[in-house]
Amino acid sequence: MIPSRYAAPSTPESRTEHGLEQEFNSLDAQRDACEAYIKSQASQGWKALPQRYDDPAYSGGNLDRPALKKLLADIEAGRIDVVVVYKIDRLTRSLADFAKLVEAFDARSISFVAVTQQFNTTTSMGRLTLNVLLSFAQFERELSSERVRDKIAASRRKGKWTGGTVPLGYDARDKKLAVNKTEAETVRTIFRRYLELRSFSKLVGDLDEMGIVTKRRNTKIAKFNGAIPFTYGPLAYFLKNRVYLGEVHHGGKWFEGEHEAIVDRATFDRVQQLLATKSNGRKVKRSKSGALLTGRLYDDKGNRMSPSFSSKNGVRYRFYVSSALLRGRKAAAGSVTRVPAQTVEQFIVRALRARYPDLELNDAELLDRHLSRAVLDEHEIKLSLRLPESARSTRRRKTPPPDSEIRISWVQSGYSSGPFAQNETCSSDQPDHKLIQALVRAHCWREALTNADFASIEELAASIKLHPKVVRNDIRLAFLAPEITESILTTSCALGLPELRKISVLSWQKQLDELNQ
């Protein structure tokens, strides 16, 4: 059989299309050299295939090249016996990628020949020489990358702009940042209004009213075109950007830039001081506790309710907050923007246990197995249940069957203890086991203090590893009126633990009067 031969220049010397429009370019020169070498081996039956596997303007640093993929497909189909290239880096410049190609060649008994580097992979010496040459090729490539990085670093230290996203207030002209007078006034307005309003939430609303948006750009990808309303994250980055002082950044340091400053240093420093003050005093943070409803709870406008918490006097309060509120888009949030985490988790778990009474699962497993989505509004919580695999595979209707949803009545009644924590209660036919547990614990604490087992609440709190404030709050449940205690132990109680904690009077009649107000 006459072996088939292949000439495969991978890419021209540069990774651009420069020179490819010429009548005779570098790819043609490489092809001619390979064909001449194949003709010199005609006595051994070598024959060049008419198919060209050229990848103009593609980098040899990876294997994601259409012609190379076509070559590998033809090798798999048995159409090629020998791969001939002008130089080995025409196939790939990566040693790791070349090792993969050699394995593919060996699997099909394919030889590899470089015209200008006399060796053949069918011999051990050829393999050794090839690996050495590829190592130097990769070394040269890494040196080139280092030279580019060093050049960028040196340019930045001299204050030169070396490319990237052009910030609001500037335009890119002749490889430099030039002030855009209209946008520069917008930048000064944002800095000035933040100092006046001293609040991100107020500033976001103010910018919306004035129609101020992020920088408009003309890109092929629509989502990078900008011109969208500011939210908290981009706004914080904007106010901390020292580019507006006429500086450039590199390697964690800022250097005096060539471009003109837009904001004076006094204003910028005042903004940084205010940002630092707000950051130190901010108590609301994103939760890392693995809240049970993470990714499942939404408000009635479709915004995900994210877990958060706040701390006050050593007590930690968990809650869920609408993601629209976190982005500064209060108008886009649903009718309930914040909700106590323990309350909503408790009633959703209770509703699921009522639906599946025979399952012996913990709360997290129960939610993972049966809850798909929970939507919260002012009046109810709508639970969408996960259908069994058999039901999901056979169902063809677009609307869910009636038994795949649970609706829980929800009554919103103002604020409860803990910052931002609203007190909501849900109607249910089942007793509140967590509330009963808190009631029993409170009576145990009272009995321990009465019997002088502990000298003080602080000593009791230390023994059970709780904050004294938590003990003081919950021990009040041991002094509730009998009518309230009885309602907790039955299914008729519509009160939550946060609401009961607010009861401060000892008189049973005043407790009842206070709750009935």
Secondary structure, DSSP 8 states (H G I E B T S, - for coil): ---EEEE---S-SSSS-TTTTSSS-HHHHHHHHHHHHHHHTGGGT-EE-S-----TT--TTSS--HHHHHHHHHHHTT--SEEEESSGGGT-S-HHHHHHHHHHHHHTT-EEEETTBBEETTSHHHHHHHHHHHHHHHHHHHHHHHHHHHHHHHHHHTT----S---TTEEEETTEEEE-HHHHHHHHHHHHHHHHH--HHHHHHHHHHHT-BS-B---SSGGGSB--B--HHHHHHHHH-GGGGTEEEETTEEEE-SS--SS-HHHHHHHHHHHHHHHHH---EE--S--TTTTTEEETTS-BEEEEEEEETTEEEEEEEEHHHHTT-GGGS-S--EEEHHHHHHHHHHHHHHHSTT----HHHHHHHHEEEEEE-SSEEEEEE---HHHHHH---SS--GGGEEEEEEEEEEE-SSTT-EEEEE--SS--HHHHHHHHHHHHHHHHHHTTSSSSHHHHHHHTT--HHHHHHHGGGGG--HHHHHHHHSTT----HHHHHT-----HHHHHHHHH-
